[in-house]
């Protein structure tokens, strides 16, 4: 099955769909740095279609494919933005996508997959999302949609996104969602690598303490934490949502997820339990008293740790990007650009799951049509 990649960013829609067996015939991306990463990561063929600015694309220049995909800009509908809505300058580029579909006439792609932030549901009092659905339905597409969280698909990141699927025939409508989840239980070791580089679930136990020296984190591994104004450092099983501003750092008033490198003197309670009875915390501030000693709790001391932000490599891993693809992007773009690019991207395993479900339906449909044809010809 062939597809075109609109609002492509660094091409994680492409990566997920290729992992599901699809083939990309071209992409559209206006940001020059994102496109530098895209080309380094995916090495597009010379004959692939490409255009920078969707407003300048002519429908008759597009190759015939089965599927169009795109995560259209979210800035105007995001809860973190100014909420200008669907008709804002950036998010309003959705209507350019609609324009191209209209201009294709009878040569529209059979399927569409669109992605955006959860704020699309509430933008404009809910009317903006209704407009999106109506515009696509007016073009003849049967529509289904779902709010999908990346944490349910094998990556430890809480990332809720709206996915919309359109089928011009309407036959697959209502048969793609819900997806089959890979399981919501996060493994104790979240991100692999040598000791001191691995990242662990806070509900698990520390790896074996070694006598080696090395950098921070070399003793006990690394854990996701969040800074909360009221509770201080709070352990987390999964990373918070990575956004395009993550590279700005961990300010004192920001509720960003970071990494706790475990060598700092703090009272530690029950590292192997998901919940505690003592005010819900397992790590105290530097100057706080010890947790109340009980017969059923395990107490300890956390030595010499500090909180740092995620590295670009860790952020790419949390979106399901293989290290080899990250290394290609990192060879052409700065860390600041990489943070922004990955914050704007889709999660690869989520897209792969959608692609596999779509491909499964398409295969079953073709098998049914073939079987029906044979039955008719044998009569």
N, C-alpha and C positions, 0 to 999 in steps of 0.2 A: 504494500500500500504506500502511495506517494503523498507527500505533504509539503506545504509551504509554511515558513516560520516568520510570522509578522511580530513587530515589537520584540525582536529576537533577543536583545540583551547579549549575554555571553553564550546563549544557545543551550540552556538546560532543558528546554522543551525538546530540542533536537536530540540531546543526549538520552533523555528518558524514552523517547519514541524509537530511537535507533536500537536501544536495548530491548524494546518490545518487537523488533523486526521490521520497522518502517524505514522508508528511504526519503531523505530530504532532497527536494529539487530546487531550493533557493531560500533566501532570507532577506529581511528588510530591517535595518537598524541604523538610526541616525547618529548615535553617540560614537564618536571616533575611537574612544578608548575601549568601550565595550566591544566594538567591532574588531579592534586589534586583538582582544582576548578571544573573540569568537573565531577569527581566522587561525590564530595560533592553536586553539584547542581542537578545532574540527577539520582544519585543512580542506576547505570546500574545493570541489572540482572546478576547473576553469570554465566549464560550460554551465555551471549553476547560475540561476537567475539571482541578481542582487540589485537592490535599490536602497539608498540611504533614507530618503524622505518619503513617507507614505502619501503625503499630500501631492506628490509629483508622479505617483505611479499611475500608469494607464492600464486599465483592465485587460486590454488586448495584448499587453506585453507579458502577461503572466502565463506560465506553462500550465497545462491541464493536469490536475492532481485530484486525489480522492479526498483530501483533508486540508483545511486551513487551521492553523493554531496561532494563539497570541495571548500574551499577558499584557493587555492594553494599560497605559499609564494609570497609576492609582493615586497620584498626588492630590487630586481635587476631591476624592471621596474618602481618603484615609482619615481615620480619627485623629491622627497626629498632624494633619495638614490644616489648611484654612477652610476646608469643606466648601469649596466653590461649586462642587457638584459635577454632574455628568456633562454640563455645558461649559466647564472650565477649559482653559486653554490646553492643558495636558490630557486630562481624561477624555475631553471632547474628541480626541483623535479616534475614539471608537466609531464616530460617524464616518470617518474616512474608510474604515474597514467595511462599514455598511455600504458606502458608496461603491466600492469595488465589487461587492457582491451584486449590487443592483446592475452595474454596468456589465457584469458577466452574463446577464440574461439567462438563457437556458443552459449555459455552461458553468453553472455554479458548482463548487465542490459538494460532494455528497454530505460530508461531515464537517463540523466546526468544533473546536475546543477553545474556550476562552477562560482566562483566569484573572482574578482581581482580589483585592483585600475584603475582609469581612465588612468594612465600613460601607461597601456598595449596597448592602441590604438596608441601611438606615439613611443613607444620603438623600437629601431632598425629602425627608419624611417617608422614605420608601418608594417614592415615585420614580427616582432615577433607575432603580432596578427594574421597576415595571416597564419603563421606557426601553431598556435593553431587551427585555423579553419580547415586548411588542414589536420592536424593530426587526428582530430575527424571525418572529412568527409571521410578520407581514411579507417576508421574503420566501415563505413557504416551509420554514424549518420547524419540525417538531422539536421541542425543547425539554431538557431535563437539567437539573442543577443540584449541587450539594455543597455543603460546607465541609471541607476536608482538613483534618489536622495532621501535619507531618509526623507527629509523635506516634501515630498509629501505623506508620509504614516503615519502621526500621531505623529511623533517625531520632536521636534524643533531643528534639527541638519542638517546643510548643509553637506551632505556626498554623493558624487557621486561615484558609483561603477559600474563596468561592470559585468553583469550577462549573462551567456551563457547557453542555454538549448539545449540538444541533444536528439533526438528521433530515435532509431534504425529502426523504421518502416517508419519514415518520415511523418506519418499521422497527427501528431499534430503540425508539423513545421509551424511557421507563425501564429499559433492560440493562443499562450500564451501571447505574448507581442502585444500591450501595455497592461499593467495591469490597473485595475480600481483603480483610486486614491481615497483616503479617503478624499481628499480636501486639498487645499494648504493654506487655511486661518488658521493661528495659533490662538488658543484661548487666551484670555487675561491672564488667569491663566494657565501657562504652566505646572508647577509641583506643586501638592497639598501638604497639610500638615498644621500644625499649623502656625499662623501668625508669620512672621519672618523666616519661613523655605520655604514658597512658592516662586516659581519663576514666574515672570510675563513677558508678552510681553511688550516691551518698547512702543508700540503703545497704550497700555491700561493705565488706571489710577491706582493710588496707592490704596491699601486697606485703610480702615478707620484707622486714626491715633489713637492709644490708649494711655492711661496714664501710662501703665505698663513700667517697666524698661527692664531688660533682656539684652541679648547680642546684638552685632551689627546686624542691619537688623530688629530688633524687632519692629521698628516704622513703616516702610513703605514697607517692602517686599524687594525682591531681583530682579535684572534685569541683563540680558545678556549684556555685553559690550565687546568691543575689543579695544586694544591699537594700535593706528596708529601713526607712527612717525610724520606725518604732521598735522593730525587733533586732536591728543591727544586721549581722551576717546570718543569712538563712540558707541552709543547705537545700539543694534542689536535685530532683531525680533527672530532670531534663533541662536543657538550655531554654532561656526565654527566646522570644522571636528575634531573629537577626534582621535588623533593618538597614537601610542604606546609610544611616548616620552612625552606625556602630563604631566606625573608625575614629569618631570624635573623642573616644575615651570614656573612662569611668569617673565622672564627676561626683562630688560628695552628695549631691541632691538627685542623682539619676538612679532610676531603678533598673539598671542594666545588669544582665547576667555576666559574671566573670568566672575566673578560675581561682580556686583557693589552693595555694601551694603550701603543703602542710608541714611547716617547721616553725610555728609561732606559739608562744605560751598562752594557751587558752584552755578553759575547762571544756572537756569533751564528754558527752554522755551517749551511751548506746549507739555506737557507729554501725552496728549490724541490724538495728531496728528501724522500720519505716516511720513509726510514730513513738512519741514519748508522752508520759503523763505530766512532766514538769514544765509547764508553760509552753509546750510544743516546740522547744528549741533543743538542739543538740550541741551547739557551739556558742560559748559566751564571749563577751568582749574581754579585752586584755585585763582591765582592772576590776572585773566582776568577780564575785565570790564563787566558790565551788558549788556545783549542784548538790542538793541534799543527798546524803549517802543513804542508800537503801540496800536491802538484801538482794533485790531482784535486778538492780541496774548495774551496768558496767561503766566505770568511770576511767577517765584518762586525761592526759595533758597533750595539747596540740602545740608543737614547738616551732618557732621561727617562721611562721607562714606569712604570706602576703597575698593580696588579691590582685590579679592582673586581668586585662582584657584578653579575649580570645585572639590567637594569632590568625592571620589570613588563612593559613592552611587548615586550622581547626574549624574556622567558619565555613570553608568550602566542604570539609568533611561532613559538617552538620546539615548540608544541603544534599548530601549523597554523591558528591563529586569525587571520582577516583583521584588519587594523588598525582598520577601522570598528567591528568588534564589541568590540575592546579599548577603544576610546574610549568606547563606551556604558557598559561596565562601570566604567571609570575615573571616569566622571562621577557615579557613585553610591557607590563604595566606596574605602576607603583603600588605599595600597600594601600594607600588612600583610595586609589581607583578600585582595587580588588575588594575592599570592604564595601564600597558603594555598589559595585556590580553584583556581589553575592547577596546583598540585602534586597536588591530589586528582583532577584531571580526566583524561579519556581524550584520545588524540591524534586530531585530526579526520581526517587522511588515512587512518589505519588504519580508523576506523569507516566512512568513505566507501568504502574498498576492500571491506570486508565487505558493506556495503549493496549495492554494485554487483554483487557476485558473487551475493548472494541474489536480487536483482531479475532478474538474468540467468537464474538457474535458474527463477524463478517465471514469467517470460515464456515460456521454452522449454516449461515444463510446460503452460501454458495453450494454447500453439500446438499442442502434441501432442494435448491433450484435444479441442480444436476440430477438428483434422484427423481424429481418430478418430471423433468424432460425425458428421461429414459423410460419412465412409466407410460408417458403419453405416446412415445414413438413405438412402444411395443404393443399398443392396442390395435 
